[in-house]
Every structure is written in C-alpha cells, then in structure tokens.
Amino acid sequence: MNDETHTLPFHHDDHGTHETALTVRDLDDDYLLSCKLPTTGEVITAQAADCYAALQGIRRKTEGRGWSIHCLGARRNVWPSAMSRQMGGGEKAYQLNMGQQATEIVCIFDADSNPDGSSVAEQEAYSQNWLKSLG
C-alpha cells in the first residue's frame, strides 16, 4: 500500500462535525496513521502492526479530546479477523451480529453515515460478547 488519504467526518459535541483528512502510511512492518484535529490543528498519530490497531490508537487519542471518527472501523459491531490483519493489513473487517457467523466485510476507512458513537472499549467488549454468543 502506498500512502493513502481518507476524508472522514470527525464529530465533537461542542464543535460539530468537520471533514478531516486521515493519512495512512505503510512503513514496511507497521502502519502510521495521522490526522489534524479540526479546531486546534493538533496532529494526532498512531503506529501499529495493522491499520485497524492504528485506527484504534487514533480513536483512543481523539476520544480523550472529545472527538469521534465516523468511519466503519469505528462502529461497535465491526472487528477484523486475524487473517485480515496479517494478510491484508487490517483494512477490511467483518460486521458482527450477535449469534451469527460474520459474513459481511467492510473497509474500515469508509465513512459511516449512521455512526453509533461507540468508544474503542465498547467495540472491544462487543467483539468479546459476539464471540461468546456463537456458543
């Protein structure tokens, strides 16, 4: 993957929603994501072994500043498989439904027109509960 830029809605309860560029850089064994917060211009970065983990790092930092990112990778019920992370860099993930095998694959950097407002912690809990729901 070459450097990619995704324009995504970032939302803050006090500052509204702003289209913001999220840059993804392939660093051989890692991925570096970066963005500028809309109102302050503060640069937020996160580096991880796959895009999904790096996106979670960005989200943790932006959540701490009151911002949420409206992309499919930030949905409560979206989680990548181990194969997606290892072979595809974590750019694709499954949409999970309790009690059902995952079949629908989404691109984590696609904008989400119906964001559910979940935090990284809520997303992690949902994935664990989904696993349990399969029996």
Residue pairs with C-beta under 8 A, 6 or more apart in sequence:
1 24
1 26
1 89
1 91
2 26
3 23
3 24
3 25
3 26
4 23
4 24
4 109
5 21
5 22
5 23
5 24
6 21
6 22
6 23
6 24
6 71
6 109
7 19
7 20
7 21
7 22
7 111
8 19
8 20
8 22
8 69
8 70
8 71
8 109
8 111
9 17
9 18
9 19
9 20
9 69
9 70
9 111
9 112
9 115
10 17
10 18
10 19
10 20
10 35
10 37
10 38
10 62
10 67
10 68
10 69
10 70
11 17
11 18
11 67
11 68
11 70
11 115
12 38
12 39
12 65
12 66
12 67
12 68
13 66
14 66
15 38
15 39
17 70
18 38
18 39
20 35
20 36
20 37
20 38
21 35
21 36
22 33
22 34
22 35
22 58
22 69
22 71
22 109
23 33
23 34
23 35
24 31
24 32
24 33
24 51
24 54
24 109
25 31
25 32
25 33
25 34
26 89
27 47
29 49
30 47
30 48
30 49
30 54
31 47
31 48
31 49
31 50
31 51
31 54
31 89
31 90
32 45
32 46
32 47
32 54
33 45
33 46
33 47
33 51
33 54
33 55
33 57
33 58
34 43
34 44
34 45
34 46
34 58
35 43
35 44
35 58
35 62
36 42
36 43
36 44
37 44
37 62
37 65
37 67
38 67
42 65
44 58
44 61
44 62
45 58
46 54
46 55
46 56
46 57
46 58
46 60
46 61
47 54
47 57
48 54
48 56
48 57
49 85
50 80
50 85
50 86
50 89
50 90
51 89
51 90
51 91
51 108
51 109
52 73
52 80
52 84
52 85
52 90
52 91
52 93
52 108
53 85
53 90
54 90
55 69
55 71
55 73
55 74
55 108
55 109
56 120
56 123
58 69
59 68
59 69
59 74
59 119
59 120
60 120
62 68
62 69
63 119
63 120
68 74
68 115
68 117
70 111
70 112
70 113
70 115
71 108
71 109
71 110
71 111
71 112
72 78
72 93
72 95
72 106
72 107
72 108
72 109
72 110
72 111
72 112
73 93
73 106
73 108
73 109
74 112
74 115
74 118
74 123
75 95
75 112
75 115
75 116
75 118
75 123
76 116
76 118
76 122
76 123
76 126
77 95
77 96
77 97
77 116
77 126
77 130
78 93
78 94
78 95
78 96
78 106
78 108
78 123
79 93
79 94
79 96
79 102
79 123
79 126
79 127
79 130
80 90
80 92
80 93
80 94
80 108
81 93
81 94
81 102
84 90
84 91
84 92
84 93
84 94
84 105
90 108
91 107
91 108
91 109
92 105
92 106
92 107
92 108
93 105
93 106
93 108
94 102
94 103
94 104
94 105
94 106
95 102
95 104
95 105
95 106
96 102
96 126
96 127
96 130
97 130
98 129
98 130
98 133
99 133
99 134
101 134
118 126
